[in-house]
Amino acid sequence: MKPANQLVKFLNKSFFAPLAIVLLTQAAFAFDGAPYPKGPELETTPGVVCTTPTEKRYPEQIDYCSRDVSSGLKNSIIAKYDQKYGYQIQKMKRGDFKIDHFIPLSIGGANAEGNLWPQHKSVYGITDPIELELSILISAGKIKQADAIRAVKEVKEDLSKADAINKYLHSLE
């Protein structure tokens, strides 16, 4: 009998069976095996605001950084996410991803590595319209930068909140 089969038999016959089921279930939920991130990994990409602005924008005079992310940095970020978190981004079509600014440049985000992550098209299809709406609202002075950052981080950390955040943003128009 193979060792794995022996372990299964032992667990089935012992008081460890319920514990094994709980641990295996927790392990399955801890990592869903997705080949790409559904949101930024906060340990690597906590979000960074612009500290070297090229200009000030909007009624609130928010620091704005011009877009400037090299191909080398983009590739490094993808490699880091694959190596550190077990994703498979490098094996997928590069055109299915963009290097996203966790805090968008349009609301005061930076080009710093701590603000960049590989975003799959299925994710940016949800978050990009919210980013656009936030940019419109902040430029009209209808939302403060801190609230805009909070909203974009919330949706990028949990895509299930997109509808609620959209409703909130449309109420500000």
N, C-alpha and C positions, 0 to 999 in steps of 0.2 A: 504494500500500500504506500502511495506517495505521501511525503510529509505533510503537504497541504491538506490532503484528504484526512489524514490522522488528526490534524488540528481541528478540522470541521467536525469530525466525529466527537472529539473530546469536548469541544464547545457545546455541541448539541446535548451531550449527556451531563453537563455540569451546571453548576450555579452561575458560571461565567457567561452563559448564553445571552441573557438579557443585557449584560454589560457590553458584550461584543457587538450586539446589534446597535446599541446606542452609539458606541464609538465609531462604528463603520458608517452609520447614518450621519453623524456629525462631520466626519471626514469628507463624505460626499458633498455635503452642503458647504463646507469651508472652501472647496475648490471645485467649481463646476466644470472644469476641463475646457473652458472656452479658449479658442486659439488666439483671442485678442481681448484687450480690456474693454469692459462696458463703461468704465469711467477711469479717471486718473488714479494711479496708486499714490495715495497721499504721502507715504513715506518718501517717495521720490519726487512727486509733483504736488507740493502743498499749495501752490499758487503764489505768484510774486507780482507786486505792482511796480510800475515804472518808476525808477529813481534817477534816470538820465534822460529827461524829456527832450524832444526836439521842438516841442511847442506845448502850449496850454490850450485846452479846448473846453468848450461848453460854458454855460453860465457859472458852473461851479469851478471853472479853471483847473481842470483835471490834467495832471501830467500825462502827456501822450508820447509814446515811443514809436518811431517809424519801424515798420516791419524789417527785420534783419536777422534771419536764421539761416546759417550756412547749411549746405548739403551734408557736410561732415557732421555737424551737430545733430541734424535730423537722423542720420544713419546711426550715430552713437546712441541716441535716445531709443530707437527701435531695438538695437542690440541689447541695451541695458534692460528694457522691459522683457525681452525674450529670456535673457540669462537670469535675471533676478526673480522673475515671477513665473517663469515657465510657459510664456506665451509662444506662439508659432508665427509671429508676424513676418519674419524674414522669409518664411516658406510660402507666404501668400503673395498675391498680386500687389505690388507697391501702389498701383493706382486705386486700390480699395481703401487707402489710408491717406490721412494728412497729418502733419504734426500740428496739433491744435494748441492754442494758447488757453490754458485753463481759465485764467482771467483774460478775456479778450483785450486786444490792444485798444479797441474802440471804447472801452470803459476804464482804461488806465492800466492794463496789464503790461508785463515786461516780456522781452525776448529771452529772458534768463532760463537756464535749464530747468530750474525749479518751477517753471510755469508752462512747460512743454510736455506733451504726451502724444503717443500714437493713437489717433482716433479713427475708428472704422466708419465707413460710409453709412452703415446702419445706425450708428450713434449720432453722427453729425447731421443726419437727416432729421433728427429730433431736436438737437440743440441749436443748430444754426439759426432757425427762425426765431428762437427765443433771444439769441444774441443780437439779431437785427432789431427786434422790438426794444430790447434794452438800450441799444444805441440811439434809436429814435427818441425814446423817452428821456434819456439823459441829456441829449442835445436840446430837447425842448424844456429842460429844467423840471420835468415832472417826476423824476426819481433821483435820489442822491446816489453818489458813487458807492457808498458803503452798502446801500440796499440793493443796488444792481449787482455788486460782487456777490453778496449773500445769495441772491436769486440764481445767478448763473452757477455758482458752486453747488448749490442745493440740487439743481437739475442734473448737473454732470456727475454728481455723486450718487444720484438715485433717479434714473430715467422715469420711474413710475410717477414722479411728481410733476412731470411736464405739463399735463393738462391743468392741474391746479395753479401752477405758476403762470401759464398762459392766461388763465381767467383773471388772475390778479393783475397781470400787466395790462390786459385790455381794459380793466376797470380804471386804470390811471389815465387813459387817453382823453 
